[in-house]
Amino acid sequence: MTTTDTTAGTATATDPALTSAALALGDDALVLAQRLGEWAGNAPVLEEEVALANIALDLLGQARVLLSLAGDEDELAFLREERAFRNVQLVEQPNGDFAHTIARQLYFSTYQRLLYAALAAGDTPLAGLAAKAVKEVAYHQDHAEHWTLRLGDGTEESHRRMRTACEALWRYTGELFQPLDGLGLDTTALEAAWLDSVTAVLTRAGLPVPSGSRTGAWRAGAGRQGLHTEHFGRLLAEMQHLHRSHPGATW
Amino acid sequence: MVTGTTTPLEAELARIAGAVPDPELPVLTLAELGVLRGVHLTGPGRVEVTLTPTYTGCPAVETMSTDIEQALHGHGIPDVTVVTVLAPAWTTDDISEEGRRKLSEFGIAPPRPQGPAGGPVSLTLAIRCPHCGSTDTELLSRFSSTACKALRRCTACREPFDHFKEL
């Protein structure tokens, strides 16, 4: 049974491979929550503002559990430097226009749902969280798919923007399937299922499946190795500023 | 839900903790919401309460914990620890019949019963408008005022309403 305390992590994992896997997945959830939170006050319609904030909240809840498995959640979120974060580069990409946010959501929620379903069926300490989170992420994926259909099969303008967004983010999707030690996942099967699912949605939306490479040209690695894109530093500055300016402050 | 063997005192304390209202849906008690997992005496005057969140990121958990602590302090238990557990995952099927009735009375369409798979319900089972009772309602957004609700509109009386979505 997965046990967490509401104020501090109590069940820190002892297996180092599992700790780094929890850190990587926790960073994915945390960074995407922060990005989605940027829509608050800026979304095209009120319902979308609420939807994106709700998705961000789910991800933040998952991040808290995962980071608590890796150490102290607040220290990990607020006191690490850019190179110590292990999130994939996809989640740190800027919100862009609404189509970019939806393309990022489609790619990531499809991956995360498959990932959590696989983890829920396993016997690692992440299984309890995964069994719960997979149900939350099902709604995120549903949301992203509906918007992909609506934009892809909408006006000429919405189709053009959605297509541009899907193509722009495509090269960040290969990294999602880098093997993570300690989880016992079949990443090849995960990737095949992801590709099937995304292809089906894009096809229904009348959008071409992007043909470019699914990885960047930088051979040294990417987010999982602590190498991030230019946008990430600014995200961290905003996220960490308050905590670093007022260490130990409480409400 | 209280599991394992319980003493009469534990049952009484579980009743007290279970009667604490949900901070976001005060018409429901924590017992009716199905989030109270157990109350166990771990020593004289020392109690451990297990609670499960509806959603992993539910911000109401901390308030629930404080409210439970206060309710049990008020009944002579000085040392109360509230532990959050995630497994087995909470589902909307854990909301009691009485809880569903109260939700509906409060203007929130209760969740539909679901199979073991969980997540969005793919079959279009009718969701009844809590205001006029019409089953002719439409989805406005999968996400509403809190993570656990979706926003719908009744096409008969035109009123928008929250639906406690299936999880």
Interface residues (C-beta under 8 A of the other chain):
Chain A: M1 T2 T3 T4 D5 T6 T7 E47 E48 V50 A51 A53 N54 I55 L57 D58 L59 L60 G61 Q62 R64 V65 A127 G128 L129 A131 K132 A133 V134 K135 E136 A138 Y139 D142 H143
Chain B: P53 Y55 T56 G57 C58 P59 V61 E62 S65 V82 V83 T84 V85 L86 A87 P88 A89 W90 T91 G118 G119 P120 L140 S141 R142 F143 S144 S145 T146 A147 L151 K165 L167
